[in-house]
Amino acid sequence: MNKLQFKGEWHELKGKLRQKFADLTDDDLAYTQGQEEELLGHLQKKLGKSQQEIAQLINTP
């Protein structure tokens, strides 16, 4: 999978993910530039979704 491309501001995306998945915490959504793959893996494990599904959630406007 290619490097994640975050569209818009990360804070806005965090809000959208939290609305869709209420069990996500600040720690779950901790993002540091250059750590995209680690974030993807953590969300995949936490939500029980595939890498492709998580990438679609993040990259959906």
C-alpha positions in Angstrom: 0.0 0.0 0.0 1.2 3.5 -0.8 1.8 6.1 1.8 -1.4 7.4 3.2 -2.5 10.7 1.7 -4.4 12.7 4.3 -6.9 15.1 2.8 -7.7 18.3 4.7 -6.6 18.9 8.2 -5.9 16.0 10.6 -8.1 17.4 13.3 -11.1 17.4 11.1 -10.4 13.8 10.0 -10.1 12.8 13.7 -13.5 14.2 14.4 -15.1 12.3 11.5 -13.5 9.0 12.6 -14.6 9.6 16.2 -18.2 10.2 15.0 -18.2 7.0 13.0 -16.3 4.9 15.6 -17.2 6.1 19.1 -14.7 3.8 20.8 -11.6 5.5 19.3 -9.6 7.5 21.8 -7.0 10.3 21.5 -4.3 7.7 21.9 -5.8 5.6 19.1 -5.8 8.7 16.8 -2.3 10.0 17.7 -0.6 10.9 14.5 2.9 12.0 14.0 4.1 13.0 10.5 5.9 10.1 9.0 4.1 7.5 11.1 1.3 6.8 8.7 1.8 3.1 8.5 1.8 2.7 12.3 -1.4 4.7 12.5 -2.9 2.5 9.8 -1.9 -0.7 11.6 -3.2 0.5 14.9 -6.6 1.5 13.5 -6.8 -1.8 11.5 -6.3 -3.8 14.7 -8.6 -1.6 16.8 -11.5 -1.5 14.3 -11.1 -5.0 12.8 -10.9 -3.6 9.3 -8.5 -4.3 6.4 -5.8 -1.8 5.5 -7.7 -0.9 2.3 -10.9 -0.2 4.3 -9.0 2.0 6.8 -7.3 3.9 3.9 -10.6 4.5 2.3 -12.0 5.9 5.5 -9.1 8.2 5.9 -9.0 9.3 2.3 -12.7 9.8 1.9 -13.6 13.5 1.7 
